[in-house]
Amino acid sequence: IAMAVPPGVPAYAAAAAVLKTELTLPEISQTVILTRTEGKASPMPNREDLATLGASGATLAIHLSVRNVREIVRELTPHYGADCPAVVAYRVGWPDQLILRGTLDTISTLIRGAKITRTALIFVGRVFESRDFSDSKLYDAAHRHILRPGSPARRRSPAQSQ
């Protein structure tokens, strides 16, 4: 019998589930960029450097880069600010998983203190701030759109439309 073993949930999605947080928020960031930093295995294309990606203000999920945290902080601080939330998700889904919450200013120290040297994902973005944000209108029952044009009592039947 032929069979396949599909891969698990991507690390960024598993981490978002553990964090119980959204990666996009209205008026804050509607984009998530999955990336990494340059390493020994392969270089990054010039147009995909952190400074270029960070200029967007999007939520960043930076894989395979915990050893380059100083570079991450240096490249992203001008775009996000030193007070921008940064979250490290270490070995998500494993019994020894660990979540570190800090800012671009403090994340290097937190990583060093926890002795994390691999198997971690770094998130950077304002969506991780602990404050109230506007809810998406997409899920608001009062918001009308093509798939939710109005209450059933107000909808016209096909006969009424003619």
VMD Tcl script that builds the backbone (N, CA, C; Angstrom):
set m [mol new atoms 486]
animate dup $m
set s [atomselect $m all]
$s set {name element resname resid chain x y z} {
  {N N ILE 1 A 0.859 -1.180 0.000}
  {CA C ILE 1 A 0.000 0.000 0.000}
  {C C ILE 1 A 0.893 1.226 0.000}
  {N N ALA 2 A 0.700 2.062 -0.987}
  {CA C ALA 2 A 1.472 3.304 -1.048}
  {C C ALA 2 A 1.002 4.250 0.034}
  {N N MET 3 A 1.929 4.980 0.615}
  {CA C MET 3 A 1.560 5.949 1.645}
  {C C MET 3 A 2.517 7.133 1.592}
  {N N ALA 4 A 2.096 8.182 2.192}
  {CA C ALA 4 A 2.929 9.382 2.283}
  {C C ALA 4 A 2.806 9.945 3.683}
  {N N VAL 5 A 3.864 10.532 4.148}
  {CA C VAL 5 A 3.851 11.196 5.439}
  {C C VAL 5 A 4.006 12.688 5.173}
  {N N PRO 6 A 2.920 13.429 5.286}
  {CA C PRO 6 A 3.020 14.868 5.003}
  {C C PRO 6 A 3.817 15.564 6.107}
  {N N PRO 7 A 4.459 16.652 5.745}
  {CA C PRO 7 A 5.213 17.383 6.764}
  {C C PRO 7 A 4.279 17.990 7.795}
  {N N GLY 8 A 4.830 18.360 8.912}
  {CA C GLY 8 A 4.044 18.971 9.977}
  {C C GLY 8 A 3.680 20.399 9.671}
  {N N VAL 9 A 3.151 21.045 10.645}
  {CA C VAL 9 A 2.767 22.451 10.541}
  {C C VAL 9 A 4.040 23.286 10.441}
  {N N PRO 10 A 4.054 24.300 9.596}
  {CA C PRO 10 A 5.245 25.165 9.528}
  {C C PRO 10 A 5.550 25.788 10.888}
  {N N ALA 11 A 6.801 25.998 11.176}
  {CA C ALA 11 A 7.224 26.513 12.483}
  {C C ALA 11 A 6.539 27.825 12.843}
  {N N TYR 12 A 6.400 28.728 11.878}
  {CA C TYR 12 A 5.780 30.015 12.204}
  {C C TYR 12 A 4.316 29.845 12.606}
  {N N ALA 13 A 3.598 28.907 11.975}
  {CA C ALA 13 A 2.194 28.679 12.302}
  {C C ALA 13 A 2.066 27.995 13.663}
  {N N ALA 14 A 2.931 27.031 13.923}
  {CA C ALA 14 A 2.920 26.367 15.225}
  {C C ALA 14 A 3.230 27.370 16.334}
  {N N ALA 15 A 4.189 28.238 16.085}
  {CA C ALA 15 A 4.546 29.247 17.085}
  {C C ALA 15 A 3.394 30.220 17.322}
  {N N ALA 16 A 2.720 30.644 16.276}
  {CA C ALA 16 A 1.570 31.550 16.442}
  {C C ALA 16 A 0.485 30.870 17.276}
  {N N ALA 17 A 0.284 29.578 17.070}
  {CA C ALA 17 A -0.710 28.845 17.852}
  {C C ALA 17 A -0.308 28.792 19.323}
  {N N VAL 18 A 0.952 28.509 19.590}
  {CA C VAL 18 A 1.432 28.469 20.975}
  {C C VAL 18 A 1.314 29.845 21.619}
  {N N LEU 19 A 1.617 30.886 20.857}
  {CA C LEU 19 A 1.529 32.254 21.368}
  {C C LEU 19 A 0.088 32.725 21.517}
  {N N LYS 20 A -0.843 32.013 20.861}
  {CA C LYS 20 A -2.259 32.396 20.852}
  {C C LYS 20 A -2.415 33.842 20.378}
  {N N THR 21 A -1.754 34.135 19.259}
  {CA C THR 21 A -1.791 35.498 18.734}
  {C C THR 21 A -1.948 35.480 17.224}
  {N N GLU 22 A -2.465 36.572 16.713}
  {CA C GLU 22 A -2.572 36.749 15.275}
  {C C GLU 22 A -1.259 37.346 14.766}
  {N N LEU 23 A -0.894 37.001 13.565}
  {CA C LEU 23 A 0.315 37.553 12.969}
  {C C LEU 23 A 0.019 38.781 12.122}
  {N N THR 24 A -1.253 39.036 11.865}
  {CA C THR 24 A -1.664 40.252 11.159}
  {C C THR 24 A -2.766 40.912 11.966}
  {N N LEU 25 A -2.764 42.227 11.954}
  {CA C LEU 25 A -3.797 43.005 12.639}
  {C C LEU 25 A -4.138 44.224 11.789}
  {N N PRO 26 A -5.423 44.573 11.709}
  {CA C PRO 26 A -5.808 45.759 10.945}
  {C C PRO 26 A -5.033 46.999 11.416}
  {N N GLU 27 A -4.600 47.771 10.472}
  {CA C GLU 27 A -3.909 49.037 10.700}
  {C C GLU 27 A -2.529 48.884 11.326}
  {N N ILE 28 A -2.084 47.657 11.572}
  {CA C ILE 28 A -0.757 47.424 12.149}
  {C C ILE 28 A 0.126 46.717 11.126}
  {N N SER 29 A -0.273 45.530 10.726}
  {CA C SER 29 A 0.453 44.767 9.709}
  {C C SER 29 A -0.497 43.758 9.091}
  {N N GLN 30 A -0.607 43.780 7.790}
  {CA C GLN 30 A -1.447 42.823 7.077}
  {C C GLN 30 A -0.598 41.846 6.271}
  {N N THR 31 A 0.707 41.856 6.535}
  {CA C THR 31 A 1.634 41.023 5.782}
  {C C THR 31 A 2.563 40.291 6.735}
  {N N VAL 32 A 2.808 39.019 6.444}
  {CA C VAL 32 A 3.798 38.229 7.173}
  {C C VAL 32 A 4.870 37.823 6.164}
  {N N ILE 33 A 6.099 38.103 6.494}
  {CA C ILE 33 A 7.219 37.726 5.636}
  {C C ILE 33 A 7.992 36.610 6.333}
  {N N LEU 34 A 8.130 35.482 5.648}
  {CA C LEU 34 A 8.928 34.369 6.145}
  {C C LEU 34 A 10.297 34.479 5.493}
  {N N THR 35 A 11.330 34.521 6.296}
  {CA C THR 35 A 12.668 34.696 5.744}
  {C C THR 35 A 13.694 34.058 6.662}
  {N N ARG 36 A 14.932 34.280 6.347}
  {CA C ARG 36 A 16.056 33.851 7.176}
  {C C ARG 36 A 17.193 34.820 6.907}
  {N N THR 37 A 18.272 34.670 7.628}
  {CA C THR 37 A 19.450 35.481 7.348}
  {C C THR 37 A 20.479 34.605 6.650}
  {N N GLU 38 A 21.460 35.264 6.094}
  {CA C GLU 38 A 22.500 34.533 5.377}
  {C C GLU 38 A 23.294 33.653 6.338}
  {N N GLY 39 A 23.621 32.481 5.861}
  {CA C GLY 39 A 24.415 31.554 6.664}
  {C C GLY 39 A 25.469 30.888 5.815}
  {N N LYS 40 A 26.137 29.921 6.386}
  {CA C LYS 40 A 27.200 29.214 5.681}
  {C C LYS 40 A 26.662 28.381 4.524}
  {N N ALA 41 A 25.430 27.886 4.668}
  {CA C ALA 41 A 24.871 26.984 3.651}
  {C C ALA 41 A 24.608 27.680 2.319}
  {N N SER 42 A 24.059 28.886 2.383}
  {CA C SER 42 A 23.764 29.594 1.139}
  {C C SER 42 A 23.535 31.075 1.413}
  {N N PRO 43 A 23.901 31.901 0.430}
  {CA C PRO 43 A 23.705 33.348 0.593}
  {C C PRO 43 A 22.256 33.740 0.317}
  {N N MET 44 A 21.903 34.918 0.782}
  {CA C MET 44 A 20.585 35.481 0.499}
  {C C MET 44 A 20.692 36.363 -0.746}
  {N N PRO 45 A 19.640 36.407 -1.561}
  {CA C PRO 45 A 19.647 37.336 -2.703}
  {C C PRO 45 A 19.746 38.780 -2.184}
  {N N ASN 46 A 20.418 39.636 -2.913}
  {CA C ASN 46 A 20.619 41.023 -2.484}
  {C C ASN 46 A 19.308 41.736 -2.163}
  {N N ARG 47 A 18.289 41.490 -2.937}
  {CA C ARG 47 A 17.021 42.201 -2.744}
  {C C ARG 47 A 16.201 41.659 -1.565}
  {N N GLU 48 A 16.699 40.624 -0.890}
  {CA C GLU 48 A 15.980 40.046 0.244}
  {C C GLU 48 A 16.716 40.242 1.566}
  {N N ASP 49 A 17.522 41.273 1.656}
  {CA C ASP 49 A 18.214 41.551 2.909}
  {C C ASP 49 A 17.209 42.049 3.944}
  {N N LEU 50 A 17.544 41.945 5.212}
  {CA C LEU 50 A 16.620 42.332 6.280}
  {C C LEU 50 A 16.227 43.803 6.229}
  {N N ALA 51 A 17.150 44.663 5.870}
  {CA C ALA 51 A 16.820 46.088 5.797}
  {C C ALA 51 A 15.729 46.339 4.763}
  {N N THR 52 A 15.822 45.684 3.627}
  {CA C THR 52 A 14.794 45.844 2.586}
  {C C THR 52 A 13.461 45.285 3.059}
  {N N LEU 53 A 13.477 44.091 3.623}
  {CA C LEU 53 A 12.234 43.484 4.103}
  {C C LEU 53 A 11.654 44.281 5.268}
  {N N GLY 54 A 12.516 44.736 6.157}
  {CA C GLY 54 A 12.072 45.490 7.322}
  {C C GLY 54 A 11.467 46.837 6.974}
  {N N ALA 55 A 11.860 47.413 5.860}
  {CA C ALA 55 A 11.309 48.705 5.449}
  {C C ALA 55 A 9.803 48.632 5.235}
  {N N SER 56 A 9.277 47.433 5.013}
  {CA C SER 56 A 7.838 47.262 4.809}
  {C C SER 56 A 7.040 47.407 6.101}
  {N N GLY 57 A 7.667 47.164 7.229}
  {CA C GLY 57 A 6.946 47.195 8.503}
  {C C GLY 57 A 6.116 45.949 8.747}
  {N N ALA 58 A 6.235 44.964 7.885}
  {CA C ALA 58 A 5.467 43.725 8.013}
  {C C ALA 58 A 5.918 42.926 9.231}
  {N N THR 59 A 5.080 41.987 9.643}
  {CA C THR 59 A 5.469 41.027 10.665}
  {C C THR 59 A 6.508 40.101 10.034}
  {N N LEU 60 A 7.643 39.949 10.685}
  {CA C LEU 60 A 8.697 39.081 10.170}
  {C C LEU 60 A 8.775 37.804 10.988}
  {N N ALA 61 A 8.897 36.679 10.311}
  {CA C ALA 61 A 9.166 35.388 10.935}
  {C C ALA 61 A 10.519 34.959 10.374}
  {N N ILE 62 A 11.542 35.023 11.202}
  {CA C ILE 62 A 12.910 34.822 10.742}
  {C C ILE 62 A 13.388 33.445 11.209}
  {N N HIS 63 A 13.541 32.557 10.250}
  {CA C HIS 63 A 13.941 31.181 10.523}
  {C C HIS 63 A 15.463 31.042 10.500}
  {N N LEU 64 A 15.959 30.000 11.148}
  {CA C LEU 64 A 17.363 29.578 11.038}
  {C C LEU 64 A 18.357 30.708 11.280}
  {N N SER 65 A 18.054 31.601 12.195}
  {CA C SER 65 A 18.875 32.816 12.304}
  {C C SER 65 A 19.199 33.241 13.722}
  {N N VAL 66 A 18.938 32.406 14.700}
  {CA C VAL 66 A 19.153 32.841 16.074}
  {C C VAL 66 A 20.625 33.187 16.336}
  {N N ARG 67 A 21.527 32.562 15.614}
  {CA C ARG 67 A 22.954 32.894 15.777}
  {C C ARG 67 A 23.292 34.259 15.185}
  {N N ASN 68 A 22.412 34.790 14.360}
  {CA C ASN 68 A 22.628 36.099 13.738}
  {C C ASN 68 A 21.771 37.186 14.385}
  {N N VAL 69 A 21.397 37.004 15.632}
  {CA C VAL 69 A 20.471 37.940 16.269}
  {C C VAL 69 A 21.030 39.365 16.313}
  {N N ARG 70 A 22.330 39.518 16.479}
  {CA C ARG 70 A 22.891 40.883 16.500}
  {C C ARG 70 A 22.690 41.572 15.151}
  {N N GLU 71 A 22.870 40.818 14.067}
  {CA C GLU 71 A 22.635 41.367 12.730}
  {C C GLU 71 A 21.160 41.733 12.565}
  {N N ILE 72 A 20.276 40.876 13.044}
  {CA C ILE 72 A 18.832 41.129 12.961}
  {C C ILE 72 A 18.495 42.436 13.661}
  {N N VAL 73 A 18.999 42.591 14.874}
  {CA C VAL 73 A 18.744 43.816 15.642}
  {C C VAL 73 A 19.304 45.033 14.907}
  {N N ARG 74 A 20.523 44.940 14.421}
  {CA C ARG 74 A 21.169 46.071 13.725}
  {C C ARG 74 A 20.399 46.481 12.465}
  {N N GLU 75 A 19.954 45.499 11.691}
  {CA C GLU 75 A 19.263 45.782 10.426}
  {C C GLU 75 A 17.828 46.264 10.620}
  {N N LEU 76 A 17.152 45.769 11.656}
  {CA C LEU 76 A 15.725 46.071 11.807}
  {C C LEU 76 A 15.408 47.251 12.718}
  {N N THR 77 A 16.288 47.571 13.648}
  {CA C THR 77 A 16.007 48.667 14.578}
  {C C THR 77 A 15.691 49.989 13.872}
  {N N PRO 78 A 16.407 50.366 12.810}
  {CA C PRO 78 A 16.048 51.633 12.144}
  {C C PRO 78 A 14.626 51.637 11.568}
  {N N HIS 79 A 14.081 50.482 11.260}
  {CA C HIS 79 A 12.750 50.406 10.647}
  {C C HIS 79 A 11.634 50.192 11.672}
  {N N TYR 80 A 11.904 49.440 12.710}
  {CA C TYR 80 A 10.875 49.088 13.683}
  {C C TYR 80 A 11.023 49.834 15.009}
  {N N GLY 81 A 12.217 50.299 15.321}
  {CA C GLY 81 A 12.486 50.943 16.605}
  {C C GLY 81 A 12.971 49.925 17.617}
  {N N ALA 82 A 13.807 50.358 18.537}
  {CA C ALA 82 A 14.375 49.467 19.553}
  {C C ALA 82 A 13.310 48.877 20.464}
  {N N ASP 83 A 12.168 49.574 20.592}
  {CA C ASP 83 A 11.099 49.107 21.475}
  {C C ASP 83 A 10.130 48.134 20.786}
  {N N CYS 84 A 10.395 47.791 19.537}
  {CA C CYS 84 A 9.506 46.881 18.806}
  {C C CYS 84 A 9.572 45.481 19.419}
  {N N PRO 85 A 8.421 44.862 19.638}
  {CA C PRO 85 A 8.415 43.507 20.188}
  {C C PRO 85 A 9.160 42.509 19.302}
  {N N ALA 86 A 9.885 41.634 19.979}
  {CA C ALA 86 A 10.564 40.515 19.335}
  {C C ALA 86 A 10.276 39.283 20.186}
  {N N VAL 87 A 9.942 38.193 19.525}
  {CA C VAL 87 A 9.590 36.957 20.218}
  {C C VAL 87 A 10.454 35.839 19.657}
  {N N VAL 88 A 11.017 35.044 20.541}
  {CA C VAL 88 A 11.775 33.874 20.123}
  {C C VAL 88 A 10.979 32.646 20.533}
  {N N ALA 89 A 10.723 31.781 19.554}
  {CA C ALA 89 A 10.011 30.529 19.799}
  {C C ALA 89 A 11.021 29.399 19.597}
  {N N TYR 90 A 11.414 28.778 20.694}
  {CA C TYR 90 A 12.436 27.734 20.674}
  {C C TYR 90 A 11.782 26.357 20.761}
  {N N ARG 91 A 12.126 25.499 19.812}
  {CA C ARG 91 A 11.676 24.105 19.782}
  {C C ARG 91 A 10.158 23.963 20.025}
  {N N VAL 92 A 9.395 24.741 19.287}
  {CA C VAL 92 A 7.944 24.727 19.428}
  {C C VAL 92 A 7.401 23.318 19.170}
  {N N GLY 93 A 6.547 22.873 20.049}
  {CA C GLY 93 A 5.943 21.549 19.928}
  {C C GLY 93 A 6.712 20.455 20.655}
  {N N TRP 94 A 7.893 20.756 21.114}
  {CA C TRP 94 A 8.703 19.796 21.859}
  {C C TRP 94 A 8.458 19.999 23.357}
  {N N PRO 95 A 8.736 18.982 24.166}
  {CA C PRO 95 A 8.527 19.137 25.620}
  {C C PRO 95 A 9.335 20.278 26.231}
  {N N ASP 96 A 10.475 20.617 25.636}
  {CA C ASP 96 A 11.313 21.673 26.192}
  {C C ASP 96 A 11.122 23.017 25.480}
  {N N GLN 97 A 9.985 23.183 24.815}
  {CA C GLN 97 A 9.763 24.452 24.110}
  {C C GLN 97 A 9.875 25.616 25.081}
  {N N LEU 98 A 10.284 26.744 24.534}
  {CA C LEU 98 A 10.469 27.945 25.339}
  {C C LEU 98 A 10.101 29.151 24.490}
  {N N ILE 99 A 9.399 30.080 25.080}
  {CA C ILE 99 A 9.038 31.330 24.410}
  {C C ILE 99 A 9.693 32.467 25.177}
  {N N LEU 100 A 10.435 33.285 24.461}
  {CA C LEU 100 A 11.049 34.481 25.047}
  {C C LEU 100 A 10.396 35.697 24.426}
  {N N ARG 101 A 9.959 36.632 25.254}
  {CA C ARG 101 A 9.356 37.865 24.765}
  {C C ARG 101 A 10.216 39.041 25.207}
  {N N GLY 102 A 10.525 39.880 24.248}
  {CA C GLY 102 A 11.306 41.065 24.548}
  {C C GLY 102 A 11.084 42.106 23.482}
  {N N THR 103 A 12.101 42.887 23.246}
  {CA C THR 103 A 12.080 43.909 22.204}
  {C C THR 103 A 13.345 43.729 21.373}
  {N N LEU 104 A 13.443 44.467 20.301}
  {CA C LEU 104 A 14.687 44.415 19.531}
  {C C LEU 104 A 15.873 44.814 20.409}
  {N N ASP 105 A 15.644 45.682 21.361}
  {CA C ASP 105 A 16.705 46.128 22.259}
  {C C ASP 105 A 17.139 45.052 23.247}
  {N N THR 106 A 16.237 44.158 23.646}
  {CA C THR 106 A 16.551 43.186 24.705}
  {C C THR 106 A 16.678 41.739 24.230}
  {N N ILE 107 A 16.291 41.443 23.004}
  {CA C ILE 107 A 16.188 40.045 22.582}
  {C C ILE 107 A 17.533 39.317 22.555}
  {N N SER 108 A 18.603 39.998 22.183}
  {CA C SER 108 A 19.930 39.360 22.173}
  {C C SER 108 A 20.309 38.865 23.566}
  {N N THR 109 A 20.080 39.693 24.562}
  {CA C THR 109 A 20.400 39.323 25.940}
  {C C THR 109 A 19.541 38.148 26.402}
  {N N LEU 110 A 18.270 38.156 26.037}
  {CA C LEU 110 A 17.384 37.050 26.426}
  {C C LEU 110 A 17.830 35.733 25.788}
  {N N ILE 111 A 18.194 35.788 24.524}
  {CA C ILE 111 A 18.649 34.577 23.820}
  {C C ILE 111 A 19.941 34.061 24.451}
  {N N ARG 112 A 20.872 34.958 24.704}
  {CA C ARG 112 A 22.139 34.568 25.315}
  {C C ARG 112 A 21.891 33.971 26.707}
  {N N GLY 113 A 21.016 34.592 27.494}
  {CA C GLY 113 A 20.710 34.100 28.838}
  {C C GLY 113 A 20.070 32.718 28.840}
  {N N ALA 114 A 19.274 32.435 27.807}
  {CA C ALA 114 A 18.617 31.130 27.705}
  {C C ALA 114 A 19.512 30.096 27.021}
  {N N LYS 115 A 20.672 30.536 26.556}
  {CA C LYS 115 A 21.645 29.658 25.876}
  {C C LYS 115 A 21.039 28.978 24.639}
  {N N ILE 116 A 20.255 29.740 23.889}
  {CA C ILE 116 A 19.655 29.215 22.657}
  {C C ILE 116 A 20.625 29.468 21.515}
  {N N THR 117 A 20.976 28.409 20.799}
  {CA C THR 117 A 21.906 28.543 19.684}
  {C C THR 117 A 21.357 27.997 18.374}
  {N N ARG 118 A 20.191 27.362 18.402}
  {CA C ARG 118 A 19.555 26.869 17.180}
  {C C ARG 118 A 18.131 26.433 17.483}
  {N N THR 119 A 17.445 25.929 16.461}
  {CA C THR 119 A 16.076 25.429 16.555}
  {C C THR 119 A 15.131 26.479 17.126}
  {N N ALA 120 A 15.291 27.702 16.665}
  {CA C ALA 120 A 14.443 28.788 17.149}
  {C C ALA 120 A 13.992 29.655 15.979}
  {N N LEU 121 A 12.864 30.257 16.165}
  {CA C LEU 121 A 12.274 31.183 15.203}
  {C C LEU 121 A 12.185 32.539 15.890}
  {N N ILE 122 A 12.520 33.585 15.175}
  {CA C ILE 122 A 12.428 34.935 15.733}
  {C C ILE 122 A 11.334 35.690 14.995}
  {N N PHE 123 A 10.372 36.189 15.754}
  {CA C PHE 123 A 9.331 37.057 15.212}
  {C C PHE 123 A 9.678 38.493 15.569}
  {N N VAL 124 A 9.418 39.411 14.662}
  {CA C VAL 124 A 9.569 40.840 14.929}
  {C C VAL 124 A 8.344 41.532 14.357}
  {N N GLY 125 A 7.703 42.359 15.165}
  {CA C GLY 125 A 6.567 43.114 14.658}
  {C C GLY 125 A 5.702 43.706 15.747}
  {N N ARG 126 A 5.015 44.761 15.390}
  {CA C ARG 126 A 4.140 45.471 16.329}
  {C C ARG 126 A 2.889 44.669 16.699}
  {N N VAL 127 A 2.586 43.614 15.960}
  {CA C VAL 127 A 1.416 42.800 16.296}
  {C C VAL 127 A 1.587 42.112 17.648}
  {N N PHE 128 A 2.810 42.032 18.154}
  {CA C PHE 128 A 3.071 41.351 19.427}
  {C C PHE 128 A 2.998 42.276 20.630}
  {N N GLU 129 A 2.664 43.543 20.398}
  {CA C GLU 129 A 2.505 44.465 21.525}
  {C C GLU 129 A 1.261 44.080 22.306}
  {N N SER 130 A 1.348 44.222 23.611}
  {CA C SER 130 A 0.184 43.890 24.436}
  {C C SER 130 A -0.642 45.148 24.666}
  {N N ARG 131 A -1.439 45.463 23.666}
  {CA C ARG 131 A -2.383 46.572 23.758}
  {C C ARG 131 A -3.563 46.240 22.868}
  {N N ASP 132 A -4.615 46.995 22.996}
  {CA C ASP 132 A -5.811 46.728 22.205}
  {C C ASP 132 A -5.633 47.225 20.780}
  {N N PHE 133 A -6.074 46.405 19.833}
  {CA C PHE 133 A -6.059 46.756 18.426}
  {C C PHE 133 A -7.478 46.670 17.899}
  {N N SER 134 A -7.730 47.316 16.782}
  {CA C SER 134 A -9.032 47.214 16.135}
  {C C SER 134 A -9.225 45.803 15.615}
  {N N ASP 135 A -10.440 45.278 15.774}
  {CA C ASP 135 A -10.759 43.970 15.209}
  {C C ASP 135 A -11.001 44.119 13.715}
  {N N SER 136 A -10.732 43.060 12.997}
  {CA C SER 136 A -11.003 43.050 11.566}
  {C C SER 136 A -12.505 43.160 11.332}
  {N N LYS 137 A -12.892 43.984 10.401}
  {CA C LYS 137 A -14.303 44.121 10.051}
  {C C LYS 137 A -14.813 42.877 9.313}
  {N N LEU 138 A -13.906 42.095 8.770}
  {CA C LEU 138 A -14.286 40.894 8.037}
  {C C LEU 138 A -15.122 39.949 8.892}
  {N N TYR 139 A -14.843 39.885 10.193}
  {CA C TYR 139 A -15.558 38.970 11.081}
  {C C TYR 139 A -16.642 39.660 11.894}
  {N N ASP 140 A -16.861 40.939 11.663}
  {CA C ASP 140 A -17.885 41.699 12.365}
  {C C ASP 140 A -19.240 41.410 11.712}
  {N N ALA 141 A -20.204 40.939 12.485}
  {CA C ALA 141 A -21.520 40.579 11.949}
  {C C ALA 141 A -22.219 41.761 11.282}
  {N N ALA 142 A -21.897 42.986 11.697}
  {CA C ALA 142 A -22.524 44.169 11.106}
  {C C ALA 142 A -21.891 44.571 9.771}
  {N N HIS 143 A -20.731 44.019 9.463}
  {CA C HIS 143 A -20.035 44.372 8.228}
  {C C HIS 143 A -20.651 43.618 7.054}
  {N N ARG 144 A -21.026 44.334 6.034}
  {CA C ARG 144 A -21.640 43.729 4.851}
  {C C ARG 144 A -20.628 43.605 3.735}
  {N N HIS 145 A -20.640 42.479 3.084}
  {CA C HIS 145 A -19.809 42.265 1.908}
  {C C HIS 145 A -20.507 41.248 1.022}
  {N N ILE 146 A -19.910 40.881 -0.069}
  {CA C ILE 146 A -20.565 40.033 -1.067}
  {C C ILE 146 A -21.065 38.702 -0.497}
  {N N LEU 147 A -20.359 38.161 0.483}
  {CA C LEU 147 A -20.788 36.888 1.068}
  {C C LEU 147 A -21.700 37.076 2.275}
  {N N ARG 148 A -21.886 38.323 2.713}
  {CA C ARG 148 A -22.774 38.619 3.833}
  {C C ARG 148 A -23.505 39.925 3.527}
  {N N PRO 149 A -24.419 39.882 2.535}
  {CA C PRO 149 A -25.056 41.125 2.088}
  {C C PRO 149 A -26.077 41.710 3.058}
  {N N GLY 150 A -26.571 40.963 3.974}
  {CA C GLY 150 A -27.557 41.478 4.909}
  {C C GLY 150 A -28.271 40.340 5.599}
  {N N SER 151 A -29.181 40.678 6.477}
  {CA C SER 151 A -29.911 39.634 7.194}
  {C C SER 151 A -30.872 38.926 6.233}
  {N N PRO 152 A -31.230 37.656 6.518}
  {CA C PRO 152 A -32.129 36.917 5.622}
  {C C PRO 152 A -33.449 37.636 5.372}
  {N N ALA 153 A -33.971 38.347 6.363}
  {CA C ALA 153 A -35.244 39.051 6.194}
  {C C ALA 153 A -35.129 40.186 5.195}
  {N N ARG 154 A -33.966 40.757 5.060}
  {CA C ARG 154 A -33.780 41.897 4.147}
  {C C ARG 154 A -33.373 41.473 2.752}
  {N N ARG 155 A -32.974 40.221 2.568}
  {CA C ARG 155 A -32.569 39.774 1.234}
  {C C ARG 155 A -33.774 39.602 0.344}
  {N N ARG 156 A -33.572 39.883 -0.920}
  {CA C ARG 156 A -34.662 39.736 -1.891}
  {C C ARG 156 A -34.618 38.353 -2.474}
  {N N SER 157 A -35.779 37.794 -2.681}
  {CA C SER 157 A -35.870 36.499 -3.343}
  {C C SER 157 A -35.641 36.703 -4.822}
  {N N PRO 158 A -35.287 35.649 -5.564}
  {CA C PRO 158 A -35.099 35.787 -7.014}
  {C C PRO 158 A -36.326 36.397 -7.708}
  {N N ALA 159 A -37.533 36.059 -7.227}
  {CA C ALA 159 A -38.753 36.605 -7.833}
  {C C ALA 159 A -38.851 38.119 -7.591}
  {N N GLN 160 A -38.424 38.593 -6.406}
  {CA C GLN 160 A -38.503 40.010 -6.092}
  {C C GLN 160 A -37.484 40.813 -6.902}
  {N N SER 161 A -36.413 40.158 -7.314}
  {CA C SER 161 A -35.347 40.846 -8.038}
  {C C SER 161 A -35.749 41.174 -9.468}
  {N N GLN 162 A -36.765 40.511 -9.995}
  {CA C GLN 162 A -37.146 40.721 -11.397}
  {C C GLN 162 A -37.994 41.923 -11.588}
}
mol reanalyze $m
mol bondsrecalc $m
mol representation Tube
mol addrep $m
